[in-house]
Amino acid sequence: MLIDCHQHLWPEALVEALRRRDTFPYLRDWTLFLAGENPYQVDPSAHDVGNRRAAETGRVLLSLSSPLGIEHAPDGAALIDVWHASALELPDPFHLWAAASVHSPDPGKLAGILRADRVAGLQLPATALGSPDAIARISPLLATLERAGKPLLVHPGPAPAEDGELPDWWPALVPYVAQMHRSWTAWHVAGRKLHPGLRIAFVALAGLAPLHHERMAARGGPADPPDPNVFYETSSYRSDAIDALVRVVGPTAIVHGSDRPYAEPLDPAAFPPGYFTTNPHNLLHGYGQTVTEHHRTVP
């Protein structure tokens, strides 16, 4: 089965919760307001469940939109509860990544949601893993995830507010990429030592951070071989970037994610089939476990 590891779809309950807010993030009708981005006109059809189901040919893993800043918000836990309850009610082929507050981490609540079969693992914003100290702070969440045997997806977090007028695409190309690069580096410095068995995937090819391995080594950073439990999700990138990353991390580390509705999926006929099947399966369930074995062992 083809697997898309990264899409966004806002259930109606989450949309209504965002409309009731008076602080960032909030919606007014279908216009989204964030602290660090221009007002964004959301396409309602992009969050229509029927439309989205008709476009899919395999399993889809939905994630909370971390650039909204919900995980960092003091009142974010309530919105995360809305996300879990409403996303778990979506029909196949939609499964989901859990979310967790990083403002007030609650490992016990996370352990409960991770027991749901339709929950693939946990997504956290890269802004919560941007330094060794930051990773240590959220380590109780990561330890809970590691005990559950499920993976972590690292997604860009909220863009900071900036002075002056910037184009709409600026956050996706500047702060998002920088966040991914920083979280990847922090993970390799501190995260793996704290969580040796955790499988982890970085959205958007980790901001192409692995391509800087030569400079890292030259400046005294770690020069370890590729970690087989670190994966790289493809959203918004195509052949040039993917092929360059494969030369550094190998083809088994690449997992397909589209970031739909903000970008389109890769063409399965144009890329190795493992990106869509075997590699995502290894991310989600670990190496050496067949699909049949996984379904037999899920509680």
N, C-alpha and C positions, 0 to 999 in steps of 0.2 A: 504493500500500500504506500502511495506517495504521502509524504508528511510535509506540511508547511509549518515550520516551527514558530512563526511570528506573524500574527495578524492582529488587527484591532477592530472590535465591533462593540458599540456601546448599547447594552440592553436599555429598554425604555425606562426602567426604574433608575438607572444611573443617570440618564439624560434628565429626568425630572428632578433628581437630587441636585444636579449641577445647576439647574434653573432656579432652585430655591435659595441658592447661595448669594451672599452679598460681598464676599471676599474671594480673592483668587483661589482656585480656579472657579469660574462660573460661566454659565450660558445665558444669553438673552435671545430667546427663540432659538435660532441655530447659529448664532455668532458666539464664538468662544473667546473669552478674555483670560489672558495669562499675564503674569507680572513681567516676563522677559521677552514676549513676542507680540507682534502686531495682532490686532483682532483678526480672527480666522473665521471665514464663512464656511461652516461645515455643510457638506452635501448630505441631506437627509437620506437619500437613497443608499449612501455608503454604509448606513447603519440599519438598513432594512433587512431583517433576517431572511425573508424569502428571496430577495435579490441576491444576497450573499451565498445562500445555499445553492442557488442555481449555478453559480460561477465555480463551484468547487468540485474536484474530482478525487479528493483524498482527505485524510485527517488534517484538521486545522487546529492549531493551538493559539488561543486568544490571550492577549495580555492587556492588563490595565495600562493606560497611556501614561507612563511615568513622567513625561515632560509636563503633565498637568501639575505635578508637585504634590499629589495627594499623600504619598508615603511620607513626605517631610512635614505636612501640615499638622499643627497641634490638634485639629479636629479630624484628621484624616482617617482614623480608625473606623468611624461611622460610615464614611464613604466606601472604605474597603469592605465592610460588611455588606453593603448594598451590592458592590461588584460581585462578591462571592455568591450571594444568594441568587442574584439575577442571572449571572453567567452560567451557573450550574443548571439552570432551567432551560438553557438553550438546547436545541435538538442537535443530533449528529448532523454534520461531521465535526461540530465544534466542541472541543475540550478547552481547558484553560490553564494558565499559569496563576497560581495563588499570588497574592500581594501581602505585604506586611508593613505596618507603620515602622519607620526608622526614627521617628520623633519619640515614640514611646513603645519600644519593642516588647512584644508579648509572645514569647516562645510557646506557651501553653496553647494559646489560641491558634497559632500557626500549626502546631502538631495536630490539632483537631481537623483543620481544613485539609491538611495533606493526606489524611486517611481516605478522602473521597477518591474513587477510582478515576473520575474525570479530571482530576487535578494532576497535571504533568509534573509539576515541581513549583519552585518559587521564582518569581521575578523581583529583582531589586533594582533601583535606579543606580547608575554608575556614580552619581554624586554621593551615594552612601558608602562607596568603596574606594574613595579617592586617595587614601593614604593608609599606611600600616595602622595608624591609630584608629582610623575610621573602621577598618576591617575588624580590629579588636573589639570595637564598641558593639558591632552587630554580630559578633561571633556566636552569641547564644542562639540567634536565629539560624545561623549557618550550621551550628551543631545539631539543632533540631532537624534541619533538612538532611544532614548527613546521616543521622540515625534512621530517617524515613527511607533512605536509599533512593531519593529523588534528586534531580539536578537543579542547578541555579542558572537562571537567564539574567544576564546583566544588560540593562537597557539604558539609553540616554535618559537623564533626569531633566529637571527644569532648567531652562536657560536663564542666566542672570539678567536683570534689568540693565540696560545700557543707555548712555546719552546719545542723542541724535537719531536721525532717521536711518534705518537699515532695511535692506530688501527682505522680503518675506522668507527667502530661502536661507538667510544668514544663520539662524540657529542650527539648522540641519547640517550645515557645512563647517561651522566654526565651533561653537561651544559643545555641540553633541559629539563631534569627532574628538575634540580635546578631552572630554569626559571619559570616552571609551579608552583612549590611549592611557590616560592617567589611571583608570581602574585596573586595566590590564597590567600595568607596571606594578601597582601596589599589590595586586594578587601574587605576582611572581616574587615579590620581595617578602611578603608576609603571609598571604592567604593560604598558600599550599602547605606551609609549615604548620599552621593552625588546624587545617582541615585536609589531611592527606588523602582521604577517600572520596572527597566531594567532586562530582562531575559538574563542569561549569561551561557555559557557552556565552560568548560575547557577541552582542548584536553588532551589525555593520562591520564585520571583520575586525572588531576591536579597534576601530579607527585606524586600521593598517599598522597598529603598533608593532607586530612581529617583524615588519620590514626594517625596523630600526635596531635589530639585534646586533648588527656589527658595531654600530655607534655605542650601544649600551655596553658591549664588551670592551670596547676601546676606552671607555670612560670609567671602567671599574665596576660596572654592574654585573648581574648574574649572566652567565654564558651557558646555561643549562640546555640540554637537548629538548626538543619539543615534548611537552607533557601530553601523554595520550588521553588524559581526562580533561583536557581543555579543547573546546570546539569553537568554531567561528561561523557565525550566521551571516548570510549573504545580503541582507536587504539593502536595496538601492545600488548595489554594485553588480558589475557584469564582468566580462571575460578579462579585461586588462587587470583589474585589481585581484580577482579571484585567482587567476593564473600566477600572478606575482606572489600571492600569499602561499599558494600550494608549493612553490619552490622552497619555502622556508619551513612550513609546518606539515607538509604532506597532504595528500588528497583525502585521507581518512578523517581529517579534522574539520572538513567543510560540511556544514548542514544548511539546507535550503530554508530560507525564510523570506517572505515577500514584503512584509510591512504593509500589506493591503489594508486600507484603501489609499495609502499615501504613495505606493509604488506597486508595480505589477510583478507577478511571479516570474522566475526564470523559466525558459522553455526546456522541459525535461529532455527533449530530443537533442538539445545543443550542449548538454553538459553530462558528465558521468552520472549514471543512475544512482550510484552510492550517495550522492549529495541529497537525494530525495527519499532514500529508503534505509540502507544499512547504517549510514552515519547518524541520521536522527534517531534510529532505533538504539544504537549504542549510547548516544547521549542520554536518552530517556531511561534505558533499562540496564545499561552496562554491557560490557563485552561478554560474548559467549553464552548469552541467554536468548533463546529463540522466542518468537512471538507466542507460540503455544505455551512455553514454559512460563512466560510472564503472566499470561492470563490465569494459569493454574495457581500461581503463587500470590496473586493479589488477594488480600483479606476481604 
